[in-house]
Amino acid sequence: MLSENWGRFTARGGVEVEQRLTRLVREVAEQIAAVAPPESYKAVLLIGGYGRGEGGVERRDGQELPHNNLDFLMLAQNQNAEQRAKLKQAVDARLRPIAEREGLGLDFGIVPVDTLRHSPCLVMWYDMRFGHKTILGDASFVPSLTQFDVQYIEPADVRNLLVNRGTLFVINQMLLERAELDEQARRTIVKHAVKGIIGYGDALLFSLGQYHWSYQEKQRRMRASKHVPEAFRSLYDQALEFRFSPDYARYPGEDLRAWSASLPSQLAPVHLRFEAFRLRDPKLSWQGYHERALSFALWESPSSWRAWARKLRNLLRTPAAPPASWACRLGFRVSGMRGVLPILFPMVLYDLDDAEYRAFTRRALAAPDASQANLRRAYLRAWGEYGDINFASVLDKLGISLAFKEGAESQ
């Protein structure tokens, strides 16, 4: 059954863009309903920024236009994996011409209801529970998932989200290797930077007990915080303002290359501060960080049988670790490469002055040398293999090659 009690889609948009989004969401709901019987799903949601009612609006030629993709999620029931795959194909085929007509991304995913009911509290599920619009099905179902509350979010999941967003800066570094940047590359670099800055700020708020599903509330809390340096509060605030009302002509308001190059050094202390919280080590430094983090991974989530099952599976599948302490090597193996990548990430982005950590990162990533250029490429190769199955298509779209650079270490 189609529901239209949706409220606002944007944080700053006017009547016309709100009406346009209402028509668009209605059309998407009708297309999904045309191929998905009501018994095949519990609910279909609009999530993400527009689901929260805080989507971005870009002004072009005097007209307000939606800026971000619209993310739709079906909570499926009474379907096996093959049926879900066929349904996704059918919905994607119906949404593709709408997306082309509107010049917007319309992303559609499916999650089985049983999987959701038994999932740990991830950031994305907490955000979904409180920041969504039900466009089809039972509007009372998602609010009833009381296990998805901020107090139950695992710090490791927040770390993973920080690194996921931080990886966008590594992609930006690849783009900035080009002598010339076209408009698409410049827009991509700004979009990535904004998402990354917000991701770091969200992790910092979580470590302070201040995380919230709403972007506007997070902005208010960051502005009011006396525990965050003013420089980062300003960086986070500007990124959120851009997210609500993007203006590529004015943001970041300085040379893009110089601004981009300055960000890793501004973000590294935020990352370290979060890891000090997660690892329960107020004196944590980047020196020997890989040893501390991988040793901690041995005992992380001690009460979760799923975590122990995953560790055992990784132990049997993951090859031997590079030279390190026995606890670090064992932590490497029980983490699996998917769990190791977030621990290698700081060396890749921040170019840290720690020879042992650098050598460990090089061997773990099988890079030809320890140069930043080739660590970057090796990390992104591993990210595509272990972190994001759709990553190859992203790189192809951006025209990024991960071929190693010869002689990079001597440059």
N, C-alpha and C positions, 0 to 999 in steps of 0.2 A: 504493500500500500504506500503510495506517494505521500510524503509529509512535507509541508512547506512552511512550517513555523521556524524559520531559519535565522531570523535576526540579521545583523550586519555581517558582511564578509570582509570588510576592510577596516583599518584603523583610522584612515584619514580621507577616504574617498567620498565623493559627492553622490547625489541622487542618480545620475546617469550611469556611472560605473557600477553602483549597487544594483540597479535594475538590469544592467547587462549581465552581471554575474548571476542574478536570480534566474534569468531566462536560460543562461548556459547550464546551470546546475539542474534546472528542471528538465532540459533536453537530455542531459546525460542520464538522469534518473529514468527517463522514459525509454531510452535506448537500452539501458541495463535490464529494465523490467521486461522488455520485449524478448529477451533471450534467456532470462533467468527466472524460472518458476518461483513463486513465493516460498515454497517449501524447501528450496535449495539454499536459503540464507536466513540467518537470524536478523541481520541488519546490513545495510550498506551505508557507509559513512563518507563524509567529506572531512578530511583531517588536514594537518599542516596549518599554515598561516591563515588561509581562508576559512578552514574549519574552526579555528579559534575566534574568527571575526577580526583578525589583525593582519590580513593580507596586504601586500604592497600595491601601490598605485603609482604608475609613471605618467607624467604629463608630457605629451608629444604633440606638437602643432596645435596647442590649445585644447587638447582633448585628454581626458583621464582614461588610462588603459590599465588593465590588470598586468602586473609585472612578473608574478611567479607562476610556476606550474600549479595546477589543481590536483590534489592527491585524493584518490578515492580508494576505499578499502571495503571489500566484502567480507563479512564474517559468515563463512559457509557452514552448512550443515547438510547431512544426508548425501554427501558426495565423496567419492574416493579421489585419489590423486589424479587419475586419468580424466575423470569427469571435470575436476577443477581446472586442469590444463586446457581442456577443450572449451570450457566456458570462458576462460581468460582470453583465449584466441578469438572467440566470437565477440566478446565485448570490445577487445582492442580493435577489431576490424570495424566496428560501428563507431568507435570514438575517433579513429584516425582522421576521417574527413572533417569532423567537427573541429579537431585540433588544428588542422591545416587552414580551415576557413577563419578561425579565430586568431591564428598566430600564437597559440598557447600550447604548452605541454599539458596533456590530460593523462595522468598516470593512474593505472588501475591495478590493484593487487588483491590477492585472496588469502585469507588466513582461516583455517578451520576453527570453529568455535571451541572444540575440545582442546586444541593446542593453546588457544588463548586462555582458557580456564585454568590450565595447568602450568602456564608460563610464570617464571619469576617476575618480579616487578622491575621491568626495564623502564628507562626514561621515556621511551617512545610510547609505552602502554599507559604510563601515568599521564603524559601529555594528551594522549588520545582520549582517556576517560573523561578528562575535564574540558578538553578543547576540541570538540567535534560537532558536526551537524549530521543528524540521521536523515538521509534522503529517501531511504526505503526501509520498511520493516519495523521492528520493535524499538521505539525510541527509549524505552526504559531499560533495555538490556545492558548497554555499556555503562551507564551510571551505577548499575548494580554490582559491578566488578570491584568490590571494595578492597580486594587485595592489592589493587594498583593505587597505592597512596605514597606520597613523597617519603614518608618515614621508612618505607620498605625498599627503597631503591638501593641497589648495591653500589658502593663507591667504584668498584671495578667497571661497572657499566658506564658510569659518568666518565671515567678515564678513557674508556674505549670511544665514547662520543667525542671527547676532546681530541683524541688522536685522529679520528675519522675526519673531523673538521680541520685539524692541523695539517693533514695530508694534502689539503687543497693548497697550502702554502708551498709544499714541495712541487706540486704541479705548476704553480705560478713561477717558481724558480726555473723550471724547464722552459716555460714560455718566455721568460725574461732573458734567456740565453740568445734569443733572436736579436739580430741587429736592428730590425724594424718591427714595430708592432702595429698591426692593422686594427680597425675599430672593434672587430669581434674579439681579438685577443685582449685589448684594453678593457672591454666590458667584462670579459671572463675573469681577468685578474681582479677587478674591483669586486665582482660578485663573490668570488672565492674568498677574498680578504674579509669582506663583511661577514660571511658565514663563519669564517674561522675565528674572527675576533669575538663574535657572539658566543661561539662554542666555548672559548676560553673563559669568557665572563660567566657563562652559565655554570661551568665547573667550579669557578671561584665562589659563586653564590652558594652552590651546594655545600662546599666545604665550610661555609659560614652558617649553615643551617637556614639559608635564605632562598633556596630554589623555589620556583613557582612555574606553573604551566603557561601563564600568560606573559607575553613579551612586554606588554605595557606595565604590568606589575613588577616584572624583573627590572625594567628600566627605573621605576620609582624606587625600588629597594637599593639598586646600585647607586643611584644619585644620593640616597640618604645614608649610605654606609660610611662609617668613620674608620673602617678597617681595611679600606682599599685605597691605594695611592691615587691622588687626584688625576694624574696623567692617564692611568688606565681607566678610571671612571669616565673620563672625557672620551677616550678612544671607543669604549663600549657604547656610550651614549650616542656618539656620532654614527656608529655602525647601525644601531637600532633605528635612528632617525632615517638613515638611508633605506633600511629595510621597509619602513612604513611608506616613505615618499622618495624613491630613488631619483637621483639627479646626477647623471654621469658627467655632465658638463662642470659641475661644481665640486664633486667629491672624487678624490680626497682633497682637492684644492691646492695641490703642489705637484712637483714632478713625480710621475707615477713610479718610475724606476727607483728613485731615491726613497720615496715613501715605502715602497714594497721592501726594499733592502733593509729598512730600519725596523720592520715589524718583528722579525725573529728575536732580536735582542730585547724588545719590549715584552714579548710574550713568554720568553723562557722563564723569567722569575714567577710568572703566574702559574705556569705548568709545574715548576718545582714546588711552589707553595701547595698546590693541590696534591702532589705526590707525597709531600711531607705529611699531609693530613691522612691520605689513604694508607700510607705505610706506617703511620703512627710513629713518625720519627721527626720531631721538630728540628733536629740538627742536620737533616738530610742535605746533601749537596750533590751536584752532578758528578763529582769525582767518585768513581766506583759505583755509580748508580745502578748499573746493570747487575752487579753482584747483590746489592741490597734488594732490588725489585724481584729478581728471579728467585732468590732465597725465600722471600716473602710469599711468592706464588705457591710454594710447597704447601703452605698451611692456610691459604686463603679459602674462605667459605667452608670452614670445618664442619658445619652442621648440615650441609647440603649433600645428600647422597648422589644427586645428579652431578654435582661438581666433582666428587670423588670418582664417579664412573667415567667422566670425561677425562680426568687426569690419568686414570689407568689406561684408557684407550690411547691417549696421546703418548704415554710412556712406551707403549708397545709399537707405536707407529713412527715416532719422531727419531731421526738419526742422532748420533752422538753430538754433543755440544762442543763448541770451541773450548780451548784450554781455559779453565777457571777453577774456583773452589768446587768441592764436591756438591755443596748445597746449590750453588749457581748452576752447575751442569745438570743436576737432577731437576731443578726448577725449570730449566730450559726444556727438558724432555716432557715433563708433565704439562707444561703450558702449550706445547705444540706450536708450530710456526705462527698460527693465527694469534696465539697469546703472546708470542715473543716479539712480534712486530711493534706493538706499542712501546716496548722497552728499548728497542733499537732506534725508534723514531727520534728521540731528542738529539742523538749524535748526528742523524741525517739532516735535520732542519737547523740546529743551532750551532753546528760546527764547533763542538766542545773541545777544550784543551785537556784531553785525557787519552794518552797513548794506548793504555790497556783496553779501555772501552772502545776506542776506535778500531783496534785490531780485532776485538771480539765481534764488533758489528760487521767488519769486512768479511770475516770468516763465516759468520752466521748467514750473511746475505750472498755468499759466494761471489763477491765483487772482485774484479781483476786487480784492483789496487784500493788504497784507502783514501783516494781523493774524494772531495765532496761531490764532484760531478758524477763519478761512478758509483759512489754510495747511494746517491739520489736515484740513479737508474736502476740499481739492483733492488733498492727498497720498493720502487714502484712496480718492478717486475713481480716481486713477492706479493705486493699488495693485490695485484691483479690475480695472482694464483690462489692466495689464501684469504684475502680480505673482501674483495668485491668482484663477483663473477661477471658483472657488466662493465668492468673497468676498461677492458680492451676497446670497447666501442666508444667510450668516453675519450680515450687517447686518440683514437682514429679520427673522431670528429674534430678534435683540437689540432690535429696534424702533428702529434708528438711522437717521435721515435725514441725507443729506449735502447738503441744500439750503444754499446760502451764506447767511450772516447779514448783513443790511444794516446799515451803520453800525458794523460790528465794529471798524474801525480807530480810530474816535474814542472807543471805550469805555475 
